[in-house]
Amino acid sequence: MGTLAEFLACFQVEEPSLGKALDYLLSASLEKQRLTIVMPAAAIPTAKVVEHRQRLQRLAERFWPGAAPEVDIQTREVQGELRLFPLESSKYWNDLVFFLPRGESCDVVSTDGELAAGIIAKPDYEVFKQSLLENGGSADLKEMFLDAGGEVHAGLTLEALVVAAGQRAQKKRGIAHFVTLFMAAESFLALDYRFLRLKEYGARGLGPLATRSVLGHLHAVFPGQYCAGLSLVHQLSESPRR
């Protein structure tokens, strides 16, 4: 009989768009013919998972033929920024890479495909978020991000960003996880596919053996969902080139 971990991995493959929302799960358990998935209360990713519970149920019936558990989605209150489970469970010294297209707004790609990005270590990101809480809306996000140990880029292609983040992670013997905004399923999955191709085949300056070892996954923040890292990058994406 397949395990719960195998089922969740299968769901990510079979339902990649919805799988991005399921990245925000708080816990999951399989007991007494019931598969319980706990998600953050009043959250956009949760609403997507709840809306498509039947897709989870149908996959469970295919995955465990004749003995499928009932899928039960529960919620729990969460304070502050939503946490991505794959990032929370990754190693302490890994990096987080937040990026958005440069342009008039965060969802309008510039004609040359340039990105604005911020790269920061996991523990330093917690320092950055704490600084935001202490300083409120009056602070300079870029300055706080740099003070916390992050680095910013404005004007990179996805390939160049992969190389910059990958080389930084390589020096630390860690992994770089990427986070961006999920505007539409088709465009996000196309981006995800391109990212995976770079991871598989490498980029100029970082070969495939390196990219496979230092690049994590591409994760989604949904419109209307707060993310401190993307707040910084949104500001960078709209600022003029220096």
C-alpha positions as a Python dict, from the first residue, in 0.01 Angstrom:
ca = {
    (1, 'M'): (0, 0, 0),
    (2, 'G'): (130, 343, -91),
    (3, 'T'): (231, 581, 186),
    (4, 'L'): (94, 927, 254),
    (5, 'A'): (424, 1085, 146),
    (6, 'E'): (408, 895, -183),
    (7, 'F'): (49, 1010, -236),
    (8, 'L'): (140, 1376, -180),
    (9, 'A'): (432, 1341, -421),
    (10, 'C'): (200, 1179, -677),
    (11, 'F'): (-45, 1468, -637),
    (12, 'Q'): (230, 1720, -713),
    (13, 'V'): (298, 1534, -1040),
    (14, 'E'): (-65, 1475, -1138),
    (15, 'E'): (-197, 1818, -1033),
    (16, 'P'): (102, 2058, -1053),
    (17, 'S'): (-107, 2377, -1039),
    (18, 'L'): (-305, 2272, -733),
    (19, 'G'): (8, 2118, -587),
    (20, 'K'): (153, 2469, -553),
    (21, 'A'): (-133, 2556, -318),
    (22, 'L'): (-87, 2233, -125),
    (23, 'D'): (271, 2344, -50),
    (24, 'Y'): (116, 2549, 231),
    (25, 'L'): (-17, 2250, 424),
    (26, 'L'): (46, 2261, 798),
    (27, 'S'): (18, 1887, 854),
    (28, 'A'): (-119, 1569, 697),
    (29, 'S'): (-214, 1232, 848),
    (30, 'L'): (-365, 903, 734),
    (31, 'E'): (-562, 719, 1002),
    (32, 'K'): (-869, 492, 1005),
    (33, 'Q'): (-955, 541, 639),
    (34, 'R'): (-936, 919, 668),
    (35, 'L'): (-674, 1138, 503),
    (36, 'T'): (-662, 1463, 698),
    (37, 'I'): (-496, 1767, 546),
    (38, 'V'): (-462, 2077, 766),
    (39, 'M'): (-426, 2413, 589),
    (40, 'P'): (-402, 2774, 712),
    (41, 'A'): (-741, 2929, 792),
    (42, 'A'): (-876, 3209, 570),
    (43, 'A'): (-591, 3172, 317),
    (44, 'I'): (-604, 3186, -62),
    (45, 'P'): (-410, 2857, -109),
    (46, 'T'): (-655, 2689, 129),
    (47, 'A'): (-953, 2814, -69),
    (48, 'K'): (-802, 2658, -383),
    (49, 'V'): (-747, 2324, -212),
    (50, 'V'): (-1097, 2322, -60),
    (51, 'E'): (-1252, 2412, -395),
    (52, 'H'): (-1086, 2114, -559),
    (53, 'R'): (-1118, 1858, -277),
    (54, 'Q'): (-1286, 1618, -521),
    (55, 'R'): (-970, 1614, -733),
    (56, 'L'): (-778, 1504, -425),
    (57, 'Q'): (-1044, 1241, -354),
    (58, 'R'): (-1039, 1103, -709),
    (59, 'L'): (-661, 1076, -704),
    (60, 'A'): (-680, 898, -367),
    (61, 'E'): (-923, 648, -520),
    (62, 'R'): (-680, 579, -804),
    (63, 'F'): (-379, 568, -573),
    (64, 'W'): (-542, 330, -322),
    (65, 'P'): (-784, 130, -542),
    (66, 'G'): (-1056, -37, -338),
    (67, 'A'): (-930, 108, -10),
    (68, 'A'): (-923, 485, -63),
    (69, 'P'): (-951, 699, 251),
    (70, 'E'): (-1193, 990, 271),
    (71, 'V'): (-1012, 1320, 215),
    (72, 'D'): (-1084, 1565, 497),
    (73, 'I'): (-952, 1922, 473),
    (74, 'Q'): (-928, 2108, 801),
    (75, 'T'): (-798, 2456, 884),
    (76, 'R'): (-596, 2614, 1164),
    (77, 'E'): (-534, 2978, 1248),
    (78, 'V'): (-190, 3106, 1148),
    (79, 'Q'): (-36, 3438, 1250),
    (80, 'G'): (176, 3644, 1010),
    (81, 'E'): (316, 3532, 678),
    (82, 'L'): (211, 3189, 550),
    (83, 'R'): (493, 2936, 555),
    (84, 'L'): (572, 2706, 264),
    (85, 'F'): (607, 2355, 403),
    (86, 'P'): (889, 2248, 165),
    (87, 'L'): (1090, 2554, 268),
    (88, 'E'): (1021, 2515, 637),
    (89, 'S'): (1139, 2154, 625),
    (90, 'S'): (1456, 2234, 428),
    (91, 'K'): (1792, 2289, 593),
    (92, 'Y'): (1863, 2599, 801),
    (93, 'W'): (2152, 2725, 583),
    (94, 'N'): (1960, 2721, 253),
    (95, 'D'): (1877, 3036, 55),
    (96, 'L'): (1543, 3184, -52),
    (97, 'V'): (1521, 3359, -389),
    (98, 'F'): (1226, 3596, -444),
    (99, 'F'): (1172, 3733, -793),
    (100, 'L'): (922, 3919, -1015),
    (101, 'P'): (926, 4055, -1369),
    (102, 'R'): (1049, 4410, -1409),
    (103, 'G'): (785, 4637, -1557),
    (104, 'E'): (503, 4872, -1477),
    (105, 'S'): (368, 4627, -1223),
    (106, 'C'): (474, 4295, -1081),
    (107, 'D'): (262, 4096, -1327),
    (108, 'V'): (365, 4282, -1645),
    (109, 'V'): (680, 4134, -1794),
    (110, 'S'): (927, 4377, -1944),
    (111, 'T'): (995, 4337, -2315),
    (112, 'D'): (1346, 4205, -2252),
    (113, 'G'): (1233, 3952, -1992),
    (114, 'E'): (1428, 4106, -1707),
    (115, 'L'): (1361, 4017, -1346),
    (116, 'A'): (1405, 4190, -1012),
    (117, 'A'): (1515, 3957, -734),
    (118, 'G'): (1624, 3930, -374),
    (119, 'I'): (1836, 3643, -239),
    (120, 'I'): (1864, 3579, 133),
    (121, 'A'): (1952, 3296, 373),
    (122, 'K'): (1661, 3134, 560),
    (123, 'P'): (1762, 3263, 907),
    (124, 'D'): (1837, 3610, 768),
    (125, 'Y'): (1489, 3620, 614),
    (126, 'E'): (1343, 3583, 965),
    (127, 'V'): (1556, 3883, 1071),
    (128, 'F'): (1423, 4081, 774),
    (129, 'K'): (1062, 4001, 863),
    (130, 'Q'): (1120, 4099, 1225),
    (131, 'S'): (1265, 4432, 1109),
    (132, 'L'): (950, 4490, 904),
    (133, 'L'): (734, 4434, 1211),
    (134, 'E'): (943, 4669, 1421),
    (135, 'N'): (968, 4949, 1163),
    (136, 'G'): (622, 4930, 1005),
    (137, 'G'): (554, 5091, 669),
    (138, 'S'): (803, 5374, 711),
    (139, 'A'): (1116, 5168, 649),
    (140, 'D'): (1320, 5126, 332),
    (141, 'L'): (1269, 4761, 236),
    (142, 'K'): (1584, 4736, 28),
    (143, 'E'): (1799, 4881, 307),
    (144, 'M'): (1649, 4642, 564),
    (145, 'F'): (1695, 4346, 330),
    (146, 'L'): (2062, 4432, 274),
    (147, 'D'): (2115, 4491, 647),
    (148, 'A'): (1975, 4144, 714),
    (149, 'G'): (2237, 3990, 485),
    (150, 'G'): (2041, 3966, 162),
    (151, 'E'): (2143, 4076, -186),
    (152, 'V'): (1927, 4239, -453),
    (153, 'H'): (1930, 4231, -833),
    (154, 'A'): (1737, 4432, -1089),
    (155, 'G'): (1782, 4343, -1454),
    (156, 'L'): (1860, 3970, -1461),
    (157, 'T'): (1716, 3706, -1690),
    (158, 'L'): (1589, 3385, -1529),
    (159, 'E'): (1903, 3205, -1647),
    (160, 'A'): (2131, 3469, -1495),
    (161, 'L'): (1933, 3460, -1169),
    (162, 'V'): (1965, 3081, -1154),
    (163, 'V'): (2341, 3115, -1199),
    (164, 'A'): (2376, 3392, -937),
    (165, 'A'): (2166, 3207, -679),
    (166, 'G'): (2322, 2871, -765),
    (167, 'Q'): (2680, 2994, -727),
    (168, 'R'): (2595, 3156, -392),
    (169, 'A'): (2433, 2832, -268),
    (170, 'Q'): (2728, 2631, -399),
    (171, 'K'): (2971, 2827, -183),
    (172, 'K'): (2757, 2754, 124),
    (173, 'R'): (2696, 2391, 22),
    (174, 'G'): (2327, 2464, 41),
    (175, 'I'): (2024, 2484, -186),
    (176, 'A'): (1846, 2786, -336),
    (177, 'H'): (1465, 2774, -331),
    (178, 'F'): (1276, 3010, -564),
    (179, 'V'): (951, 3197, -490),
    (180, 'T'): (740, 3413, -723),
    (181, 'L'): (383, 3528, -783),
    (182, 'F'): (122, 3290, -928),
    (183, 'M'): (-82, 3512, -1162),
    (184, 'A'): (-228, 3241, -1389),
    (185, 'A'): (-185, 2864, -1392),
    (186, 'E'): (-75, 2840, -1756),
    (187, 'S'): (196, 3107, -1731),
    (188, 'F'): (319, 2986, -1393),
    (189, 'L'): (350, 2625, -1507),
    (190, 'A'): (534, 2741, -1820),
    (191, 'L'): (778, 2926, -1592),
    (192, 'D'): (805, 2620, -1369),
    (193, 'Y'): (885, 2404, -1674),
    (194, 'R'): (1154, 2646, -1791),
    (195, 'F'): (1305, 2655, -1441),
    (196, 'L'): (1314, 2274, -1429),
    (197, 'R'): (1486, 2262, -1770),
    (198, 'L'): (1755, 2497, -1639),
    (199, 'K'): (1791, 2278, -1333),
    (200, 'E'): (1822, 1966, -1547),
    (201, 'Y'): (2052, 2096, -1821),
    (202, 'G'): (2239, 2379, -1652),
    (203, 'A'): (2302, 2738, -1756),
    (204, 'R'): (2597, 2936, -1883),
    (205, 'G'): (2839, 2949, -1592),
    (206, 'L'): (2674, 2668, -1395),
    (207, 'G'): (2664, 2319, -1543),
    (208, 'P'): (2394, 2053, -1496),
    (209, 'L'): (2574, 1865, -1219),
    (210, 'A'): (2583, 2186, -1016),
    (211, 'T'): (2227, 2302, -1094),
    (212, 'R'): (2081, 1964, -999),
    (213, 'S'): (2255, 1980, -663),
    (214, 'V'): (2202, 2344, -565),
    (215, 'L'): (1861, 2439, -709),
    (216, 'G'): (1546, 2354, -516),
    (217, 'H'): (1193, 2406, -649),
    (218, 'L'): (986, 2699, -770),
    (219, 'H'): (711, 2792, -523),
    (220, 'A'): (404, 3012, -558),
    (221, 'V'): (263, 3307, -370),
    (222, 'F'): (-97, 3372, -474),
    (223, 'P'): (-240, 3719, -554),
    (224, 'G'): (-368, 3887, -239),
    (225, 'Q'): (-141, 3679, -16),
    (226, 'Y'): (120, 3866, 188),
    (227, 'C'): (488, 3778, 142),
    (228, 'A'): (762, 4002, 282),
    (229, 'G'): (1015, 3886, 23),
    (230, 'L'): (788, 3966, -269),
    (231, 'S'): (699, 4304, -114),
    (232, 'L'): (1066, 4393, -141),
    (233, 'V'): (1095, 4263, -498),
    (234, 'H'): (776, 4440, -606),
    (235, 'Q'): (941, 4766, -498),
    (236, 'L'): (1255, 4676, -693),
    (237, 'S'): (1057, 4576, -1003),
    (238, 'E'): (900, 4919, -1030),
    (239, 'S'): (1209, 5125, -954),
    (240, 'P'): (1404, 5276, -1243),
    (241, 'R'): (1731, 5114, -1351),
    (242, 'R'): (2039, 5248, -1180),
}
